[in-house]
Amino acid sequence: MTKVRFTRSALATVLLVAAHSGIASAQITITPPAPTSVDSIHVVMADAFSMGCWDMAATHCSTAAPDSVLITADIQYCNGAPGCFCTAFPEAFQVTCDFAPLPPGTYRVVYRERYLNPADIRNIAPRMKLFTVSAPTPTLRHSWGRLKAIYR
């Protein structure tokens, strides 16, 4: 009976670590969720390193092509070098970028990692999310007299 409990708790621990280690899908969040061509766009990429051996060195935000916004993160892997302390548990991170208003159209956010240490064992494919920028909705002008006539 004790072995069954240990196995279940060990399995639960492994699943919990896997869920927070980047094995689960990363999240790209765009604010506002339905931007218009007059809105600044705030992008957040949230993920986790499987262990604490990686560090975010720098982040670069750019409009790479007419239909894309690019986020590049420089990742430093210390692989046990002197002065490097690797933790055995997942380490969450976020990358944020702000972009000026974009013309109406369909765009994609592309998140890439650039590995600074050639001995880095992490190799993550670029992540992408599509979003649409619409034209601003025109507001109708009403005079007080016109509004009074509507609601009488």
N, C-alpha and C positions, 0 to 999 in steps of 0.2 A: 504494500500500500504506500509506503514512504517513497519508493522508487517512482511510482506513478505521479505523485505530487511533485517530486523533483523534476520529472520529465515535463510535466505540464508547465511548471513555473519557468523552467529553462526555455521551453518553446515560446512562452509568452514574452520572455526577456529578449530572445532573438528577434521575434516579430516586432517588438517595440523599437529595438535598435535599428532594424532594417527600415522601419517606417520613417525614422528620423535621420537616416544616413545618406539620403540622396538616392536611395533605391526607389523610393516613391517619387512620383513625377514632380518636377520643379514647377513653381507657380510664377507666371508673369501676369502682373496686374496693371491695368491701364486706367488712369483717372484723368478726366471723367470717363465713365464707361461708354458713353456715346458722344465723343467730342465733335464739335463743330469747327469750322474754319477760323473762328475767333478765339478758340480755347487753347491755352497752353496745355501740353500733355505731360503728365507725370507717369513714368514707368518704373515699376519695382519688380525685380527678379529675386525671388526667395528660393533658397535651396539649402543643403547642408553638406558639409564634407563628411566622409565616413569616419574619419578620425581627426584629431587636432594637429596633423602634420602639415597642413596647408595654411597659407595666409594670403589675404587679399592685398596685393601690393599697390595696385592703381586701377582706376576705372576710366574708360574713354567712351564718350557719347558722341555720335555723329549721325548725320543723315547720309547714309552710304550711297544711296541711289535715289532716283526720283520717287520710288515707291517703297522705300525702306528706311527704318531707323535702326542704327547699329549700336549695340552695347558690347564693348570688349573689356573683359576683366583680366588683368595680369595676375597670375597665380604663382606664388612662391612655395615650393615644396622643400622642406628642410631635411628629409630622409635621415634623421638621426645625426646630423652634423653637430659639431661641438656648439653648445649653447642652445641647441634645439630640444625642446621638450614636446614629445608627441603624446597627446592624451588618447586613451583607448575608446573614448565615447564620441559620438557625432557632434559636430560643431556647426550650428546654423549660421548663415550669412545672408545679407541682403545687398543688392546693388541697385542704386536709384539713379535715374537720369531724368532731366527736365528738357523738353523740346518746345521750341516756339510753335505758334499756330501753323498748321499745315493746310495746303489747299484741299478742297474736297476730293475724295477718292478713297481707294482701298490701299492700305499700307500693311507692312509686316514688321514686327519687332524681331530682330535677330540678336540673340545673346550668344557670344562666343567667349571661350576662355583661351588665353595665351599663356602657355607654361614656360616660365623663365628658367627652370632647372631642367637640363636635358635628361636627368635621371628620374624625372617625374613619372609615376606609374598611373596617374589619373589621365584618362583620355575620354572626354565627354564630347559628344557630337553637338553642334550648334542647336540651340532651341529656338523655336519660332512661334509667333502668335500673330494672327491677322486681326486687323481692326479697320473700321470705316470712319472717315471724317466726312461729315455732311455739311451742306451749306447752312448758314444760320437761318432760322425761321424768322421771316419778317413779322414785325408787330404791326397790327392795324391801329391806325390813329382814329380816335373817336373824340368828338367834342362833347362837352357836358350836355349840350342841348340834344345831341344825337343819342347819348346814353339815357337821358331822361325819357326820351320818346320811346326807346326800346322797352324800358321797364315800367311804363305807365299802364 
